[in-house]
Amino acid sequence: MTTHIDDAQKKLGSVIRERRRAAGISQEAFATEVGIHRTYIGAVERGERNVSLANILRIARALNVSAAQLFNEAGL
């Protein structure tokens, strides 16, 4: 079960990183916009954090997409 969750975290983090980069936003600027510390955003993007629903919603809002879109792009 842990491997499945780890894979899901990595897939979601990768999608978040790709969208942030495509928007031309630095990790630091993005973290400020979202209201989350830069190191936390980095850990989310690397799939090291089990990010909360509240933070997923904040991240999605900052990327101008729905949380459902992020999950869909990650294949979740």
C-alpha positions as semicolon CSV with decimal commas, in nm:
position;residue;x (nm);y (nm);z (nm)
1;M;0,000;0,000;0,000
2;T;0,279;0,243;0,084
3;T;0,432;0,208;-0,263
4;H;0,100;0,300;-0,424
5;I;0,074;0,610;-0,205
6;D;0,437;0,702;-0,270
7;D;0,379;0,668;-0,645
8;A;0,067;0,886;-0,625
9;Q;0,255;1,155;-0,432
10;K;0,535;1,154;-0,691
11;K;0,293;1,173;-0,984
12;L;0,096;1,460;-0,830
13;G;0,416;1,642;-0,735
14;S;0,549;1,606;-1,086
15;V;0,231;1,756;-1,233
16;I;0,248;2,047;-0,988
17;R;0,614;2,110;-1,077
18;E;0,543;2,092;-1,452
19;R;0,253;2,335;-1,428
20;R;0,448;2,577;-1,208
21;R;0,744;2,575;-1,447
22;A;0,516;2,612;-1,750
23;A;0,372;2,921;-1,583
24;G;0,726;3,058;-1,545
25;I;0,698;3,089;-1,167
26;S;0,993;3,021;-0,939
27;Q;0,943;2,782;-0,654
28;E;0,994;3,064;-0,405
29;A;0,742;3,298;-0,573
30;F;0,493;3,012;-0,602
31;A;0,532;2,923;-0,236
32;T;0,467;3,285;-0,140
33;E;0,157;3,297;-0,361
34;V;0,023;2,973;-0,217
35;G;0,111;3,069;0,141
36;I;0,326;2,761;0,201
37;H;0,698;2,751;0,280
38;R;0,930;2,699;-0,019
39;T;1,085;2,384;0,126
40;Y;0,738;2,233;0,170
41;I;0,653;2,307;-0,195
42;G;0,983;2,146;-0,296
43;A;0,900;1,835;-0,095
44;V;0,552;1,820;-0,251
45;E;0,699;1,849;-0,600
46;R;0,945;1,568;-0,526
47;G;0,665;1,348;-0,390
48;E;0,808;1,344;-0,040
49;R;0,504;1,497;0,132
50;N;0,157;1,361;0,179
51;V;0,002;1,697;0,103
52;S;-0,331;1,781;0,267
53;L;-0,648;1,845;0,072
54;A;-0,647;2,207;0,190
55;N;-0,299;2,259;0,046
56;I;-0,388;2,080;-0,278
57;L;-0,677;2,322;-0,319
58;R;-0,449;2,621;-0,249
59;I;-0,192;2,492;-0,499
60;A;-0,457;2,428;-0,765
61;R;-0,602;2,776;-0,716
62;A;-0,257;2,933;-0,758
63;L;-0,210;2,732;-1,079
64;N;-0,555;2,838;-1,206
65;V;-0,677;2,480;-1,235
66;S;-0,906;2,257;-1,035
67;A;-0,776;1,996;-0,796
68;A;-0,955;1,742;-1,016
69;Q;-0,743;1,855;-1,314
70;L;-0,423;1,801;-1,116
71;F;-0,536;1,452;-1,012
72;N;-0,646;1,371;-1,366
73;E;-0,315;1,480;-1,516
74;A;-0,136;1,269;-1,258
75;G;-0,348;0,970;-1,356
76;L;-0,503;0,942;-1,013
